[in-house]
Every structure is written in C-alpha cells, then in structure tokens.
Amino acid sequence: MNTAMNYLAVLFVFLLLAAPSLYGMAHDRRIDRQLRAAAAARSTDSRHVRYERVA
C-alpha cells in the first residue's frame, strides 16, 4: 500500500508540474489553427477579388 501511495504522489507532482506546459501547448496549437484558417480565408478572398477585377 505504501508503494502505491508513493507512485500516486510522484504522479501527482509530475502532473502538477506538467499541467502549465501542457496548457500552453494546447493554447499555442489553437492559435496556430486560427492563424492557418485566417490565412486560408485571406488567400481565397484575394483570389476572388482578383477575378472580380478582371471580369
């Protein structure tokens, strides 16, 4: 029982220390997805505007 509690304590400390880093990584990935979507929308909009000017 003592060994199991030690493992749980180590796991808890690890998660406590890793949580801010994991949250930051998730936040960065969300921002990257938003930037990629905005760039894709801008590229399709610019093509659309270019065709309107020609026509």
MDAnalysis code that builds the backbone (N, CA, C; Angstrom):
import MDAnalysis as mda
import numpy as np

u = mda.Universe.empty(165, n_residues=55, atom_resindex=np.repeat(np.arange(55), 3), trajectory=True)
u.add_TopologyAttr("name", ["N", "CA", "C"] * 55)
u.add_TopologyAttr("resid", np.arange(1, 56))
u.add_TopologyAttr("resname", ["MET", "ASN", "THR", "ALA", "MET", "ASN", "TYR", "LEU", "ALA", "VAL", "LEU", "PHE", "VAL", "PHE", "LEU", "LEU", "LEU", "ALA", "ALA", "PRO", "SER", "LEU", "TYR", "GLY", "MET", "ALA", "HIS", "ASP", "ARG", "ARG", "ILE", "ASP", "ARG", "GLN", "LEU", "ARG", "ALA", "ALA", "ALA", "ALA", "ALA", "ARG", "SER", "THR", "ASP", "SER", "ARG", "HIS", "VAL", "ARG", "TYR", "GLU", "ARG", "VAL", "ALA"])
u.atoms.positions = np.array([
    [0.830, -1.192, 0.000],
    [0.000, 0.000, 0.000],
    [0.870, 1.249, 0.000],
    [1.970, 1.202, 0.718],
    [2.847, 2.351, 0.796],
    [3.473, 2.643, -0.567],
    [3.813, 1.602, -1.313],
    [4.414, 1.780, -2.631],
    [3.410, 2.424, -3.587],
    [2.167, 1.994, -3.514],
    [1.135, 2.569, -4.377],
    [0.938, 4.050, -4.072],
    [0.947, 4.400, -2.817],
    [0.804, 5.813, -2.443],
    [1.998, 6.625, -2.927],
    [3.189, 6.039, -2.878],
    [4.373, 6.740, -3.376],
    [4.259, 6.987, -4.879],
    [3.819, 5.987, -5.625],
    [3.635, 6.158, -7.065],
    [2.591, 7.238, -7.362],
    [1.504, 7.225, -6.614],
    [0.476, 8.239, -6.805],
    [0.990, 9.630, -6.470],
    [1.798, 9.734, -5.447],
    [2.361, 11.032, -5.080],
    [3.292, 11.543, -6.176],
    [4.117, 10.668, -6.719],
    [5.022, 11.070, -7.798],
    [4.216, 11.469, -9.028],
    [3.186, 10.716, -9.359],
    [2.336, 11.035, -10.499],
    [1.645, 12.384, -10.296],
    [1.162, 12.634, -9.103],
    [0.503, 13.898, -8.809],
    [1.467, 15.071, -8.960],
    [2.670, 14.937, -8.445],
    [3.655, 16.017, -8.559],
    [4.027, 16.224, -10.024],
    [4.200, 15.148, -10.767],
    [4.514, 15.269, -12.189],
    [3.406, 16.013, -12.926],
    [2.151, 15.633, -12.695],
    [1.037, 16.306, -13.356],
    [0.924, 17.762, -12.922],
    [1.215, 18.020, -11.675],
    [1.175, 19.387, -11.168],
    [2.222, 20.250, -11.862],
    [3.386, 19.698, -12.113],
    [4.447, 20.447, -12.779],
    [4.244, 20.518, -14.290],
    [3.649, 19.509, -14.882],
    [3.486, 19.463, -16.334],
    [2.231, 20.181, -16.812],
    [1.269, 20.414, -15.952],
    [-0.003, 20.999, -16.368],
    [0.149, 22.360, -17.038],
    [0.907, 23.314, -16.505],
    [1.025, 24.607, -17.187],
    [1.647, 24.488, -18.579],
    [2.614, 23.619, -18.727],
    [3.244, 23.431, -20.025],
    [2.267, 22.820, -21.019],
    [1.513, 21.831, -20.598],
    [0.528, 21.202, -21.488],
    [-0.570, 22.180, -21.870],
    [-0.981, 23.022, -20.926],
    [-1.991, 24.036, -21.223],
    [-1.446, 25.047, -22.233],
    [-0.202, 25.445, -22.085],
    [0.406, 26.383, -23.024],
    [0.535, 25.799, -24.411],
    [0.887, 24.521, -24.493],
    [0.984, 23.868, -25.801],
    [-0.383, 23.828, -26.484],
    [-1.424, 23.523, -25.733],
    [-2.772, 23.486, -26.300],
    [-3.186, 24.878, -26.777],
    [-2.841, 25.893, -26.006],
    [-3.158, 27.269, -26.380],
    [-2.435, 27.653, -27.671],
    [-1.166, 27.307, -27.789],
    [-0.398, 27.608, -28.996],
    [-0.968, 26.895, -30.217],
    [-1.393, 25.655, -30.040],
    [-1.972, 24.916, -31.170],
    [-3.269, 25.554, -31.629],
    [-4.074, 26.046, -30.659],
    [-5.327, 26.704, -31.019],
    [-5.050, 27.983, -31.803],
    [-4.067, 28.766, -31.381],
    [-3.704, 29.989, -32.091],
    [-3.187, 29.654, -33.484],
    [-2.376, 28.608, -33.606],
    [-1.868, 28.200, -34.925],
    [-3.011, 27.821, -35.869],
    [-4.003, 27.102, -35.350],
    [-5.150, 26.738, -36.186],
    [-5.909, 27.980, -36.633],
    [-6.079, 28.949, -35.731],
    [-6.785, 30.173, -36.090],
    [-6.010, 30.963, -37.142],
    [-4.696, 31.051, -36.999],
    [-3.885, 31.769, -37.980],
    [-3.924, 31.078, -39.335],
    [-3.869, 29.743, -39.336],
    [-3.924, 28.996, -40.580],
    [-5.274, 29.201, -41.272],
    [-6.354, 29.197, -40.494],
    [-7.683, 29.411, -41.070],
    [-7.809, 30.826, -41.618],
    [-7.259, 31.807, -40.918],
    [-7.326, 33.185, -41.400],
    [-6.508, 33.356, -42.673],
    [-5.353, 32.723, -42.749],
    [-4.526, 32.813, -43.954],
    [-5.223, 32.139, -45.129],
    [-5.869, 31.018, -44.880],
    [-6.588, 30.327, -45.955],
    [-7.768, 31.170, -46.431],
    [-8.482, 31.791, -45.509],
    [-9.614, 32.632, -45.894],
    [-9.122, 33.855, -46.663],
    [-7.994, 34.406, -46.254],
    [-7.462, 35.570, -46.944],
    [-7.013, 35.213, -48.355],
    [-6.401, 34.039, -48.517],
    [-5.939, 33.648, -49.850],
    [-7.118, 33.377, -50.781],
    [-8.188, 32.791, -50.281],
    [-9.355, 32.556, -51.131],
    [-10.059, 33.871, -51.416],
    [-10.095, 34.797, -50.462],
    [-10.710, 36.098, -50.705],
    [-9.918, 36.896, -51.724],
    [-8.598, 36.838, -51.653],
    [-7.793, 37.611, -52.594],
    [-7.949, 37.059, -54.005],
    [-8.076, 35.753, -54.161],
    [-8.316, 35.180, -55.486],
    [-9.679, 35.619, -56.011],
    [-10.653, 35.638, -55.108],
    [-11.998, 36.033, -55.506],
    [-12.011, 37.492, -55.957],
    [-11.341, 38.360, -55.243],
    [-11.287, 39.770, -55.604],
    [-10.553, 39.942, -56.931],
    [-9.484, 39.181, -57.136],
    [-8.728, 39.289, -58.372],
    [-9.607, 38.941, -59.567],
    [-10.441, 37.915, -59.451],
    [-11.306, 37.525, -60.547],
    [-12.404, 38.584, -60.766],
    [-12.861, 39.227, -59.721],
    [-13.864, 40.270, -59.883],
    [-13.276, 41.453, -60.636],
    [-12.039, 41.809, -60.384],
    [-11.424, 42.941, -61.074],
    [-11.244, 42.645, -62.553],
    [-10.915, 41.410, -62.901],
    [-10.709, 41.055, -64.287],
    [-12.025, 41.060, -65.044],
    [-13.080, 40.561, -64.427],
    [-14.367, 40.436, -65.104],
    [-15.071, 41.712, -65.188],
])
